[in-house]
Amino acid sequence: MTREEQIRTLCEKWIAQATANDSIQISSQSEQYRLMRNGIHFHELNFSELVTAGIGLTKILLLKGMNTVVASDHFHFWSWAAEVILETEDCIFSNEEHELRELFEMLIRSSLAGLRAPTNDPGYLALQQKADDLTEFNAKQLILNRSLITAYLGFPFLEGLCKKMASTYVDFSGKVIQEFSVHDKNIDRTYTVGSRCSNLGHLLYLLQDSVADRELSTCLSELYNHVEQFGHGEPGYEVIFNWRNASLHGETSFPTIGGTLVSISTLICLYQLKDKFKDKQTRIMKRLQAKYRSSAISRHRAPWEFYPPY
């Protein structure tokens, strides 16, 4: 079995075990299938393996009843992917797109905020508790509501990312500069030159149908098909669009929305680095190894560092 097959199998087995009784039940039986528990470390994965892990973890995140199960695997995947995507050399965001880059940074930070390294060391646990006690009240409230923040940051970032990738069709203001159409199920809409597109679902359709290469299109199709289960017969990209309104009215789960948006956005970003991934991975690992070989390892983190997540 290849590592890619192992990753896919572990995710499928986790879902099967956790949903065996028609409800979400996390137990030792399901937890034995976690990726990191089975020796899958994200910084060691090649591009295809990392994408496979991202797809599998997105499916684990989004389960029936709009339940969300976010675990250490997700945090390590998001943080490693962000480390790769936001590395200065060969960054996917141009200088003119610095606001979109900053929005992605804050999206990742909000998804990781408040994490603590797992430990049984009484001394370190006491330090963690002291740090929590000393955290300023408003900062603590932001951490406690990180799922809401992640969801609200996720929508504008994903919209901006779609416009960035589909720049030959639509500019960042939503103005259409090349005609395109959305055709699927009950949707039949043509955007003419000069009109405006602010519908996230239609931008996601455009990305898959007319912009993405075969591999990214297949990835998006798999994700949309999974998301489709949580709507009312709409295609997956329309379900995501409807979440935007539903979240504004408190009708659905912020952790589910936020985590799914982070994962989909991250996978789209990674595909823009497919040909540069190995070189970026090598550079980042050399930097991280040098840091952790240095004497008197510090817990200090530079503002541009994301991995590991705590």
N, C-alpha and C positions, 0 to 999 in steps of 0.2 A: 504494500500500500504506500503510495506517495504521501508526502506531507500534506499536499493539497487535499487529497482524498481523506486523510486522517482528520484534517480540520473540518471538512464538510460533514463527515460521519459523526464527530463529536458533537457538533452543533445540533444535528438532527436527533441524536440520541438524547441530548439534554432536553430538547423540546418534547420529545415523545414521553420521557420520564416525568417531566414537570407537569404535563397536561394529561396524564394517563387517566385520571378520574374525572374528566370534564371540568376541572378547575385547576387553578395554579397552585401547586404544592411543591415548595422548595424543600428538599431533604438531602440526606447524605447520598441517596441513590442518584438524584439528579446532579449533585455537586461533583460527583466523581468524573463527570464529563466536561468540566471546565477546561478551557484550552491551556491555560498556564499550569494547571495542576497536572496536565499530561505532557509537560515539557515543551509546549509551544510558546516561544518567546518572540514577541513581535519584531524586535530589532534584528533578529536572525532570519526573518522571512524574506524571500525574494518578492518581486512585484506581484506575480500571480497569486502566491500564497497569501500575501497581505490583503489583496482584494477579496480573495475567497473568505478570509477571516472576517473582513468587514461586512460582507454580505450575510454570512452566518450569524454574526453578532447582532446585526440589524433585525433579523428574524427572531432571535431570542428576545430582543428588547421589546418587540411589538407582538403581544399575544392576545388571544381572544378576550373579549370584554375590555379591550384597550388597557389591559394590565401591562405594567412595565417591570422588567427585571433587569436592573442595572447592577453590574458586578465589576470586580477588579479587572476582568478581561476587557470590558468596555473602556475603562479609564486608561489602561495601558495602550490599547489600540488608538484611542483618540490622541493621547499625548505623543505617541511615537509618530503617528501620521502628521500631526502638527509640526513636530520637529523637522520632518522631511519637507513638508510643504513650505514652511516659513524660513528654512535655511536661506541665508542671504544670497549665496551663489545659486544661480539658475532658479530664482524665485519666480513663481508663476504670476505674481502681481508686479506690474510696472510701477514706476515712480508716480505716474498719473493716477494709479489705482490704489494709492496709499490708504485712502479711507476704507476701501473694501478690505484691504489687508488688515487694517486695525480692527474692523468689525469681526473678521474671522478670528483674530487673536482673542478678542473679548468673548466670542462665542465659546472658544475652547476653554478660556480661563473660567468662565461661569460654569461650564460642565464639570470642571475639576475642583472648584472652590471648596475649601473646607475638608479636603481629604487628609487622612492621617495614615502613615505607614503602619500596617498591622504589626503588633508586637505583644509579647507577654512579659516584657521587662518592666517590673514594677516602677523602677526609677523613671523610665521614659514615659510610662503611662501617667505618672504624677506630673511630669513636665507638660504633657499634652493637656491635662486637666487645668494646670495653672495657666497655660496659654489661652485656653478657652475662657477662663475666668477673667483674664486681663483684656480680652478682645473688646474693642469699643462697641457700644450697643448697636449703633447703626450698621457697622460692618458685620456684626453677628447676624442681624436681621437679613442683610443681603445674602449671606451664606445660607441661612435657613431657607430662603426663597430662591435659591439658585435655579431650580427647575423652571420656575416662572420666567426668570430672566433669560435663561437659555432659549426657551420657546419664543419669547418676543424678539430676541436677537436673531434667531434662526431664520425667520421668514424673510426679513429684508436682505440678509446675507445670501440666502439661496436665490432670491430674485435677482440680486445684483450679479451673482455668479453666472446665472443663466444668460443675462444680458451681456456680460463680458464674453462668454463663449460664443454667443450668437450675434456678435457685433456686426456681421454683414447683413443681418436682418433687422436689428433693433438697437437703438442707442440706449445709454444709461437712463435717459429721461422717459423711455418707453416709446419714443417715436419710431415708427416702422420705416425702414429705408429700403427694404426689399420685400415684396409681397410673399406671404406664406399663408397656409391654410391649416386648420385643425380639424381632422376627420376621425371620429371614433364614437361608436355607439350612437348616442343621441346628440352628439356635438358635431356641428358643421358650421365652421366660421372661417371666413377669409379676411385677413388683415391686409388692406391695401396700403400702398406707399403714402405716407403722410398721416395715417391714422395712428392710434396709440394702443399699446398692449400693456396692461397692468395686471393681467390675470396670471398669477403664478402657475396655475395648472397648465395654461396654454404655453407658457414659456418652457415648462418642463417637457411638454409634448414636442415643441419645436426643437429643443435640445436633443431629444432622443431620435426624432424622425428625420431631421435635416442637418444637424450639426455634428453629432457624435460619430466617431468611427464605429466599426462593427463591434468591437469588444466593449466599448462603453455603452453602446446602444443595447447590447445583450444584458449587460449588468443592470442598466436602468429598467429594462423590461422585467427582469427578475424581481427587482425591488418594487416596481409598480404593481406587479401581479400579487405580491405579498400584501401590500398596503390595500389593494382592492377589496380584500376580505373584510375590511373594517368600515366600508362605506355601505351605501344602499343601492348597489348596482352600478355605481359610477366607476370609471377607470381610475387607477391608482393616483395618477397625477391630479385628477379632479378631487379625490379624497383629501389630498394634501392641501389643495386650495381651500376646500371647505373647512379644514381644520383651522385655518386662519380666522375665519369668522366665528367658528365654534369656540376657539380659545378666548376671543374677545368677550364672549358672553358666558364664560365659565362652564361650558357644556361638556368639556372633555378633560383628559389627563395631561397636565403640563409635563410631567416626566416622560410620558410616552411621546408627546409631540417634540419636546426639546431634544431628547436622545435620538429620535429618528431623523430629525433635521440635521443634527450634527453628523450622524453617520452617512447620510446621503450626500451632504455637502463635501464631506471629507473624501468619499470615494470619487466624486466628480473631480475634485482637485487633484487627487493622486493620478488619475488617468492623463492629466496634462504633463505628468512627469515620467511617464512610462519609459521613455528612452533614456532618461537621465537618472533614473532611480538608483541603479547600482552604484554610480559614482557618488551620488549624494549620501547613500547609506554608508559607503566606505569612509567618506570625509567625516561624517557625524560620529561614527563609531570610534575613529581615531581620536577625535576631540574628547569624547566622553571617557574613553579609556585613559587618556592622559590626565584628565581631571581627577579620576578616581584612583590613579596611581600616585598622585601627589601626596606629600606628607601631610599629616594632620587634616584628614578629609573634613571639609567644612560643610555645614548644611546650607550655606549661602547659595542662592540660586540667582543667576543673571536674569535680567528681564526678558531675554530672548530664548530662554531655555524652557522646554516643556516636558522633556522625558528624563527620568521616569516621572510619573504623575505626582509623587510626593517625596 
